[in-house]
Amino acid sequence: MAVAVTVHWADVRPEQYDALQERIRWEEKAPDGAVMHAAWFASDGIHVVDVWEDKEKFERFIREDIMPAAGELGMQGEPEVQIFPLHRRFVAPGVTGAA
């Protein structure tokens, strides 16, 4: 079942997020099961909303890719993750790719 995922990771700075993306390159080679990713920064760190094909694929990506690379980059703390069954998804016509 598809899931919506929210992530908040306090104290993560934009340059750390960018270094993580450069290491994992999820925009160039989408992780198995990833459908959509959006990220933004506020005064309390990074916020993310994702859509994944299922919870297990998201959890494997976090466990096998994100957390090891984050540790190597010296990122502190743990992300606060919430996972919800996806009720509905809409993608506007013409919307594709990373930006």
N, C-alpha and C positions, 0 to 999 in steps of 0.2 A: 504494500500500500504506500502510495506517495505521501511524503511528509513535508511540512513546513518547519524550518529550524530557525530559531533565533539564538544569536550568540552575543554576549557582552563580555569583553575582556578588558578589565580596568588596566590603566597604565600602559597599554600598547600604543606606541606612537606611529605616525604614518610611515616613517622610514623603516621601522621594524616590519610592518605589514608588507611594504614594498620589497624588502629583502626576503621575506618569507615567500612571496609570490615569485620572485626571481629564482629562488632555490627550487621550489616545487613546480612552477610554471603551469599552474592549473588553467590559465587562460589559453595557453597554446595546446595543451593536451588535457582535455577535461577528465577529471576523475570518473571512474566507473560509477554510474548512478547519479551524477550531478546533473541538475536540470537548469538551475538559475542561481546566481550569486549577486548580492548587492552589499556594499560596505560603506560606512561613513564614520566620521569621528566627531565626538562631542568632548566636553571637558572631562568626562569620566572614562575616556578610552574609546575603543572601537566597538561598533555595533554592526552586526551582520544579520541579514535575512537570506536564507537559502531555500530552495526547493530541491528535494532528492527523490529518487525513485522509491527508496525505502530506507527505513531507519538503520538497518544493518550496514548498508553501503556507506552511509554518512559516518557511522561510528567507526568503521574500518579505516576510512580516510583520516579521521581525526587521530586515531590510535597509531596507525602505521606511517602517516606522512606528516601531518601538522605538528603533533606534539614532539616527535623526535627532532624535526627541523627547528621548531621554536626553542627547544632546549639548547641546540647547537648555536643558535643566534643569541642566546642569553635572555630570551623573553621571560619575564617573571610572572608568577601567579598561574592561575588556572582559568580557563574560560568558563563563564556561566552559560550553560546550554539548556535550551528548552526545545522539545520536539513535540509536534502536534500532527495528528492525522490531517492531511490536506483535504478540505471539503471541495474546493473548486480552484481552477487555475485559468487565467486569461492572459494571453500574450497579444499585444496590439499588432495589427497587421504591419509588416515591414520591419519589425524589431528583430534584430539578429546580432550575434557577436558580442565581443567585449568592447567596453568603452571606458 
